[in-house]
């Protein structure tokens, strides 16, 4: 058993964390792009690809379109239709406990975030913790640039035997020092970037170094069958920048293709008014008797070739991520073509694979919560008692099958027919059309729809008879 308070062990762990710096740096870039920040990374790429002059011109036309979020959203669907969780071998009380924790933890939303980061990096880490003030547990997914797992097993190279969280740095002798929280099933320790065991910081956290539960407060999801952490997703970073870079190139080409370049030979252009802003000056051979002349040059760029190249590369990359494009998109428009490729792609195989991963993942999570940490918190008086879970019961999620991709217009017509036949309510129809909307959002939408309906005009019998007579007279006139 590893001893976190051995100096050699501390040095080994810190060296391992610091050796993962290239991975952590790239993970941080991907996380920033995933959160919507792509512009600076695009400019770095432009600087390395273009001359200084070309970069200054292209910078004003840069196209900071973020395709990464759209791709990840496309892949991460299994929790957008809440799964049904069965309690095998359990009672009604066990089922009620699970339903209570579903609400307390906001579990489907939190696991959807975990699913997104798993699809981004191919591994993810879910932390189970306690809100002491509100006496409630909570879960959160640790961003992948904020943790490292270390495998010690000689038989299974994929197990996360040590989990290391990268915390905010602290001031030490007027210098910033990295701080790491280190977890095993039996111990907890705090190290700094110099490999020193920081008992002072452990005392601030009221931690004595022992883990009384005997289980780390984490569930680790690893898609690799061979490594404790999958290889760095450098291809994701590259293609995420390639598409906006190619769009920027097209903007750059379009800028100069739209205007002709004016040139003059032996022309005095000091007082010349020119448009838009480019004039090339040439001098003829002084030994000749050529007359001054003026002309234009029309720059040309093969945008079609550039667009097709981008679409082909993007489509091939999507296939490597389990997204099967139904077409190569609109070759005449790169932006709309990329959007079409993603929207109409088939992710059935990827979804089935993810459902398999998360079935095991959730089973391990519910065991950790209901059989280890919840009983401990309950025994210590840290949480309210919502019942005792049967230790022989198991929680298994049943993910809903993927809804076949349908044309929205046809779907509206089909739903309208079912509503008119009395087979479907308006609320359920709206939910099918907008699966990401919550029940409260649907209720608000229904009220808005009702408010916009025209108010019916109520007439007495005399008014109705007069209106019918007026209508008949107008029809006679038209005849």
C-alpha positions in Angstrom: 0.0 0.0 0.0 1.3 3.4 -1.0 2.1 5.8 1.9 1.5 9.4 0.9 3.5 10.7 3.8 6.7 9.1 2.6 9.1 11.7 1.2 10.2 9.5 -1.7 6.5 8.9 -2.6 5.8 12.6 -2.5 8.7 13.3 -4.8 7.5 10.5 -7.2 4.0 11.9 -7.4 5.0 15.5 -7.9 7.5 14.5 -10.6 4.7 12.6 -12.3 2.3 15.5 -12.2 4.9 17.9 -13.6 5.8 15.5 -16.4 2.2 15.8 -17.5 2.5 19.5 -18.1 2.2 19.3 -22.0 -1.0 17.3 -21.6 -2.4 19.8 -19.0 -1.4 22.8 -21.2 -3.3 21.4 -24.2 -6.2 20.3 -22.1 -6.4 23.9 -20.8 -6.5 25.3 -24.3 -9.3 22.8 -25.3 -11.2 23.7 -22.2 -11.0 27.5 -23.0 -12.2 26.9 -26.6 -15.0 24.6 -25.3 -16.0 27.5 -23.0 -16.1 29.8 -26.0 -12.6 31.4 -26.3 -11.1 30.6 -29.7 -9.9 34.0 -30.9 -6.4 34.2 -29.3 -5.5 30.6 -30.3 -6.6 31.4 -33.9 -4.4 34.4 -34.0 -1.4 32.4 -32.7 -2.0 30.0 -35.6 -2.3 32.8 -38.1 1.0 34.4 -36.9 2.8 31.1 -37.4 1.3 30.5 -40.9 1.5 34.0 -42.4 4.0 36.8 -42.9 3.8 39.8 -40.7 2.2 41.9 -43.4 -0.3 39.2 -44.4 -1.2 38.6 -40.7 -2.1 42.3 -40.2 -4.4 42.2 -43.2 -6.0 38.9 -42.4 -6.4 39.7 -38.7 -9.2 42.2 -39.5 -11.1 39.4 -41.3 -10.5 36.6 -38.9 -13.5 34.2 -38.5 -13.6 33.1 -34.9 -16.2 30.4 -35.4 -16.1 27.8 -32.6 -17.0 24.3 -34.1 -15.8 22.4 -31.0 -18.8 23.2 -28.9 -21.2 22.1 -31.7 -19.3 18.9 -32.2 -19.3 18.0 -28.5 -23.0 18.9 -28.2 -23.8 16.6 -31.1 -22.0 13.7 -29.4 -23.3 14.3 -25.9 -26.9 13.2 -26.0 -27.4 10.4 -23.6 -28.4 12.6 -20.7 -30.5 15.1 -22.6 -33.3 12.5 -22.4 -33.3 11.6 -18.7 -32.5 7.9 -18.2 -34.7 5.7 -16.1 -32.9 4.3 -13.0 -33.8 0.9 -11.8 -33.1 -0.3 -8.3 -32.4 -4.0 -8.6 -33.1 -6.0 -5.5 -34.3 -3.0 -3.7 -37.5 -1.8 -2.0 -39.8 1.2 -2.4 -37.6 2.9 0.2 -34.5 2.3 -1.8 -36.1 3.7 -4.9 -37.3 6.8 -3.0 -33.8 7.4 -1.7 -32.5 7.3 -5.3 -35.2 9.7 -6.5 -34.4 12.1 -3.7 -30.7 12.1 -4.6 -31.5 12.6 -8.3 -33.1 15.9 -7.3 -30.6 16.9 -4.6 -27.6 16.4 -7.0 -29.3 17.7 -10.1 -27.8 14.5 -11.5 -28.8 14.5 -15.1 -27.5 18.0 -15.8 -24.2 17.3 -13.9 -23.7 14.0 -15.7 -24.4 15.7 -19.0 -21.5 18.1 -18.3 -19.4 15.0 -17.4 -20.4 13.4 -20.7 -19.4 16.5 -22.6 -15.9 16.5 -21.1 -15.5 12.8 -21.7 -16.3 13.3 -25.3 -13.8 16.2 -25.4 -10.9 14.4 -23.8 -11.9 10.7 -23.8 -11.7 10.6 -20.0 -13.4 12.4 -17.1 -13.4 12.7 -13.3 -16.5 13.2 -11.2 -16.0 14.4 -7.6 -18.5 13.7 -4.8 -18.4 16.3 -2.0 -20.4 17.8 0.8 -21.9 21.2 1.2 -21.5 21.4 4.9 -23.5 24.6 5.4 -26.6 23.2 3.6 -26.0 19.6 4.8 -26.3 18.3 1.2 -23.9 16.4 -1.0 -23.0 17.7 -4.5 -21.1 16.4 -7.5 -19.0 18.2 -10.0 -16.8 17.2 -12.9 -13.2 18.3 -12.6 -11.8 20.0 -15.7 -9.2 17.8 -17.3 -6.4 20.4 -16.9 -7.0 20.3 -13.2 -6.2 16.7 -12.4 -3.8 13.8 -13.0 -4.4 10.1 -12.2 -1.5 7.8 -11.4 -1.6 4.0 -11.9 0.4 1.7 -9.6 -1.1 -1.6 -10.5 1.2 -4.2 -12.0 -1.8 -6.1 -13.6 -4.3 -3.4 -14.7 -2.7 -0.3 -16.3 -6.0 1.6 -16.4 -6.9 2.0 -12.7 -6.7 5.5 -11.0 -4.9 4.4 -7.9 -3.9 8.0 -7.0 -5.9 11.0 -7.9 -4.1 14.4 -7.9 -6.1 17.7 -8.0 -4.2 20.8 -9.1 -5.3 23.6 -6.7 -4.7 27.3 -6.7 -1.1 28.3 -6.0 -0.1 29.9 -2.7 2.5 32.5 -1.7 5.5 31.0 -0.1 8.5 33.3 0.6 7.1 35.8 -1.8 6.8 33.2 -4.6 3.9 31.4 -6.1 4.0 27.7 -5.3 1.8 25.0 -6.9 -0.4 23.1 -4.5 -1.7 19.5 -5.1 -4.4 17.6 -3.2 -3.5 13.9 -3.3 -6.1 11.1 -2.7 -5.9 7.3 -2.3 -8.6 5.0 -0.9 -6.8 5.2 2.5 -5.2 8.6 2.7 -5.3 12.3 1.8 -2.3 14.6 1.7 -1.3 18.1 0.4 1.9 18.6 -1.5 3.5 21.7 -3.0 5.3 22.0 -6.3 8.7 21.4 -4.5 7.6 17.9 -3.3 7.1 19.1 0.3 4.2 17.7 2.4 2.2 20.7 3.5 0.9 19.7 7.0 0.1 23.4 7.6 -2.4 23.4 4.7 -3.8 20.1 5.8 -4.4 21.6 9.3 -6.3 24.5 7.7 -8.6 22.0 6.0 -8.9 20.0 9.3 -7.5 16.9 7.7 -5.4 14.4 9.6 -4.4 12.4 6.5 -6.7 9.4 7.0 -9.6 8.5 4.8 -12.2 7.0 7.2 -14.5 5.8 4.4 -11.9 3.6 2.6 -12.9 4.9 -0.9 -11.7 8.0 -2.8 -14.6 10.5 -3.4 -14.2 10.2 -7.1 -15.5 8.2 -10.0 -13.1 8.0 -13.0 -14.3 7.3 -16.5 -11.6 6.1 -18.9 -12.2 5.1 -22.5 -8.8 3.6 -22.9 -8.2 -0.1 -22.5 -4.5 0.3 -22.2 -3.6 3.5 -20.4 -4.6 5.2 -17.1 -5.1 8.4 -19.2 -5.8 8.3 -22.9 -3.4 9.9 -25.3 -3.7 13.7 -25.6 -6.4 14.8 -28.1 -4.1 17.0 -30.2 -6.1 16.3 -33.4 -9.2 17.9 -31.7 -7.2 21.1 -31.1 -5.8 21.1 -34.6 -9.1 20.6 -36.5 -10.9 23.1 -34.1 -8.5 25.8 -35.4 -8.2 24.5 -39.0 -11.9 25.3 -39.9 -11.9 28.9 -38.6 -8.4 29.4 -40.1 -9.6 28.3 -43.5 -12.7 30.5 -43.2 -10.3 33.4 -42.4 -8.2 32.5 -45.5 -11.4 32.7 -47.6 -12.2 36.1 -46.1 -8.7 37.2 -46.8 -8.9 36.0 -50.4 -12.3 37.5 -50.9 -11.0 40.9 -49.6 -8.4 41.2 -52.4 -10.4 39.4 -55.1 -13.3 41.9 -54.7 -11.2 44.8 -55.8 -8.9 45.3 -58.7 -5.3 46.6 -58.2 -4.6 49.8 -60.1 -1.1 50.2 -61.5 0.7 52.8 -63.5 3.8 52.9 -65.6 5.7 56.2 -65.6 2.6 57.9 -64.0 2.7 60.8 -61.6 0.1 59.9 -59.0 0.7 62.6 -56.4 -2.7 64.2 -56.9 -4.5 61.1 -58.1 -7.8 60.1 -56.5 -8.0 56.3 -56.4 -10.3 53.6 -55.0 -10.2 51.6 -53.1 -6.7 52.1 -51.8 -4.1 50.1 -53.8 -1.8 51.5 -56.4 1.3 49.9 -57.8 4.0 52.1 -59.4 6.3 50.9 -62.2 9.1 52.5 -64.1 9.8 51.6 -67.7 13.3 51.1 -69.1 14.8 54.5 -69.6 16.4 53.4 -72.9 13.0 52.9 -74.4 10.5 55.5 -75.7 7.4 53.8 -74.2 4.5 56.2 -73.3 3.0 56.3 -69.7 0.2 53.9 -69.2 -2.3 52.8 -66.6 -4.1 49.5 -66.0 -5.6 47.0 -63.5 -4.8 43.6 -62.1 -7.6 41.3 -60.9 -6.3 39.1 -58.0 -7.6 35.5 -58.1 -8.0 32.9 -55.4 -9.4 29.4 -55.8 -12.0 29.5 -53.0 -13.8 26.4 -54.3 -10.6 24.2 -53.9 -10.0 25.6 -50.5 -13.6 24.9 -49.4 -13.6 21.4 -50.7 -10.3 20.6 -49.0 -11.7 21.9 -45.7 -14.9 19.9 -46.0 -13.1 16.7 -46.9 -10.7 17.0 -43.9 -13.5 17.9 -41.5 -15.7 15.0 -42.6 -12.8 12.5 -42.2 -12.1 13.9 -38.7 -15.8 13.6 -37.7 -15.7 9.9 -38.6 -12.8 9.3 -36.3 -14.9 10.8 -33.5 -17.8 8.5 -34.1 -19.8 11.0 -36.1 -20.9 9.8 -39.5 -21.8 12.7 -41.8 -24.7 11.9 -44.1 -23.2 14.2 -46.7 -20.2 16.4 -47.2 -22.3 19.5 -46.7 -22.6 22.5 -49.0 -19.4 22.8 -51.0 -20.3 26.4 -52.0 -20.5 27.6 -48.4 -18.0 26.3 -45.9 -19.8 27.6 -42.8 -23.2 26.2 -43.7 -21.6 23.0 -45.0 -19.9 22.4 -41.7 -23.1 23.0 -39.8 -25.1 20.7 -42.1 -22.5 17.9 -41.7 -22.8 18.1 -37.9 -26.6 18.5 -37.7 -27.4 15.6 -40.1 -24.7 13.3 -38.9 -25.4 9.8 -37.5 -24.0 9.2 -33.9 -25.8 5.9 -33.3 -22.6 3.8 -32.8 -21.1 6.5 -30.5 -24.2 6.8 -28.5 -24.4 3.0 -27.9 -20.8 3.0 -26.9 -21.3 5.9 -24.4 -24.4 4.3 -22.9 -22.3 1.2 -22.2 -19.6 3.3 -20.5 -22.0 5.3 -18.4 -24.0 2.3 -17.3 -20.9 1.0 -15.5 -20.0 4.6 -14.5 -23.3 5.2 -12.8 -23.4 1.9 -11.1 -20.0 2.7 -9.5 -21.2 6.2 -8.6 -24.4 5.1 -6.8 -22.4 2.4 -4.9 -19.9 5.0 -3.8 -22.6 7.5 -2.7 -25.2 5.1 -1.1 -22.9 2.4 0.3 -19.9 4.5 1.5 -20.1 8.2 1.7 -23.8 8.8 2.5 -23.7 6.2 5.4 -20.5 7.9 6.7 -22.0 11.4 6.5 -25.2 10.2 8.1 -23.3 8.6 11.0 -21.3 11.8 11.6 -24.5 13.9 11.5 -23.4 15.9 8.5 -26.5 15.2 6.4 -30.3 14.8 7.0 -31.5 11.2 7.1 -33.6 10.3 4.0 -33.5 6.6 4.7 -31.1 3.7 4.8 -30.2 2.1 1.5 -30.1 -1.7 1.2 -26.4 -2.6 0.7 -27.4 -5.5 -1.5 -29.3 -3.3 -4.0 -27.9 -1.9 -7.2 -28.8 1.2 -9.2 -28.7 0.6 -13.0 -29.5 3.4 -15.5 -31.6 2.6 -18.6 -30.8 5.0 -21.4 -33.5 5.9 -23.8 -33.0 4.9 -27.4 -32.0 7.6 -29.8 -34.8 9.4 -31.5 -34.4 9.0 -35.3 -33.4 12.2 -37.1 -36.5 13.7 -38.6 -37.3 16.7 -40.8 -38.7 19.3 -38.3 -41.5 20.4 -40.7 -42.7 16.8 -41.2 -42.5 16.2 -37.5 -44.7 19.2 -36.8 -47.3 17.9 -39.2 -47.2 14.4 -37.6 -47.5 15.8 -34.1 -50.4 18.0 -35.2 -52.3 15.0 -36.6 -51.8 13.0 -33.4 -53.0 16.0 -31.3 -56.1 16.4 -33.4 -56.8 12.6 -33.1 -56.5 12.9 -29.3 -53.4 10.7 -29.0 -51.1 13.4 -27.8 -51.2 16.5 -25.5 -49.8 19.9 -26.5 -47.2 19.8 -23.8 -45.9 16.4 -24.9 -45.8 17.5 -28.5 -43.7 20.6 -27.5 -41.4 18.4 -25.5 -40.8 16.2 -28.5 -40.0 19.2 -30.7 -37.8 20.8 -28.0 -36.2 18.0 -25.9 -33.8 20.4 -24.1 -36.7 22.6 -22.7 -37.6 22.0 -19.1 -41.2 21.5 -18.0 -41.4 25.1 -16.6 -40.1 26.5 -19.9 -42.7 24.5 -21.8 -45.5 25.8 -19.4 -44.3 29.4 -20.1 -44.4 28.8 -23.9 -47.9 27.3 -23.7 -49.1 30.4 -21.8 -47.5 32.7 -24.5 -49.2 30.7 -27.2 -52.5 31.0 -25.5 -52.1 34.8 -25.1 -51.4 35.3 -28.8 -54.5 33.5 -29.9 -57.2 35.9 -31.2 -60.0 36.6 -28.8 -63.3 35.1 -30.2 -66.1 37.5 -30.8 -69.3 36.6 -28.9 -72.5 37.7 -30.7 -76.1 37.3 -29.7 -78.7 35.7 -32.0 -79.8 39.1 -33.6 -76.2 40.1 -34.3 -75.4 36.7 -35.8 -78.5 36.9 -38.1 -77.5 40.4 -39.3 -74.0 39.2 -40.0 -75.3 36.3 -42.0 -77.7 38.6 -44.0 -74.8 41.0 -44.8 -72.7 38.1 -46.0 -75.5 36.9 -48.3 -76.0 40.4 -49.8 -72.3 40.8 -50.5 -72.3 37.5 -52.2 -75.3 38.5 -54.4 -73.4 41.7 -55.4 -70.3 39.8 -56.3 -72.4 37.5 -58.5 
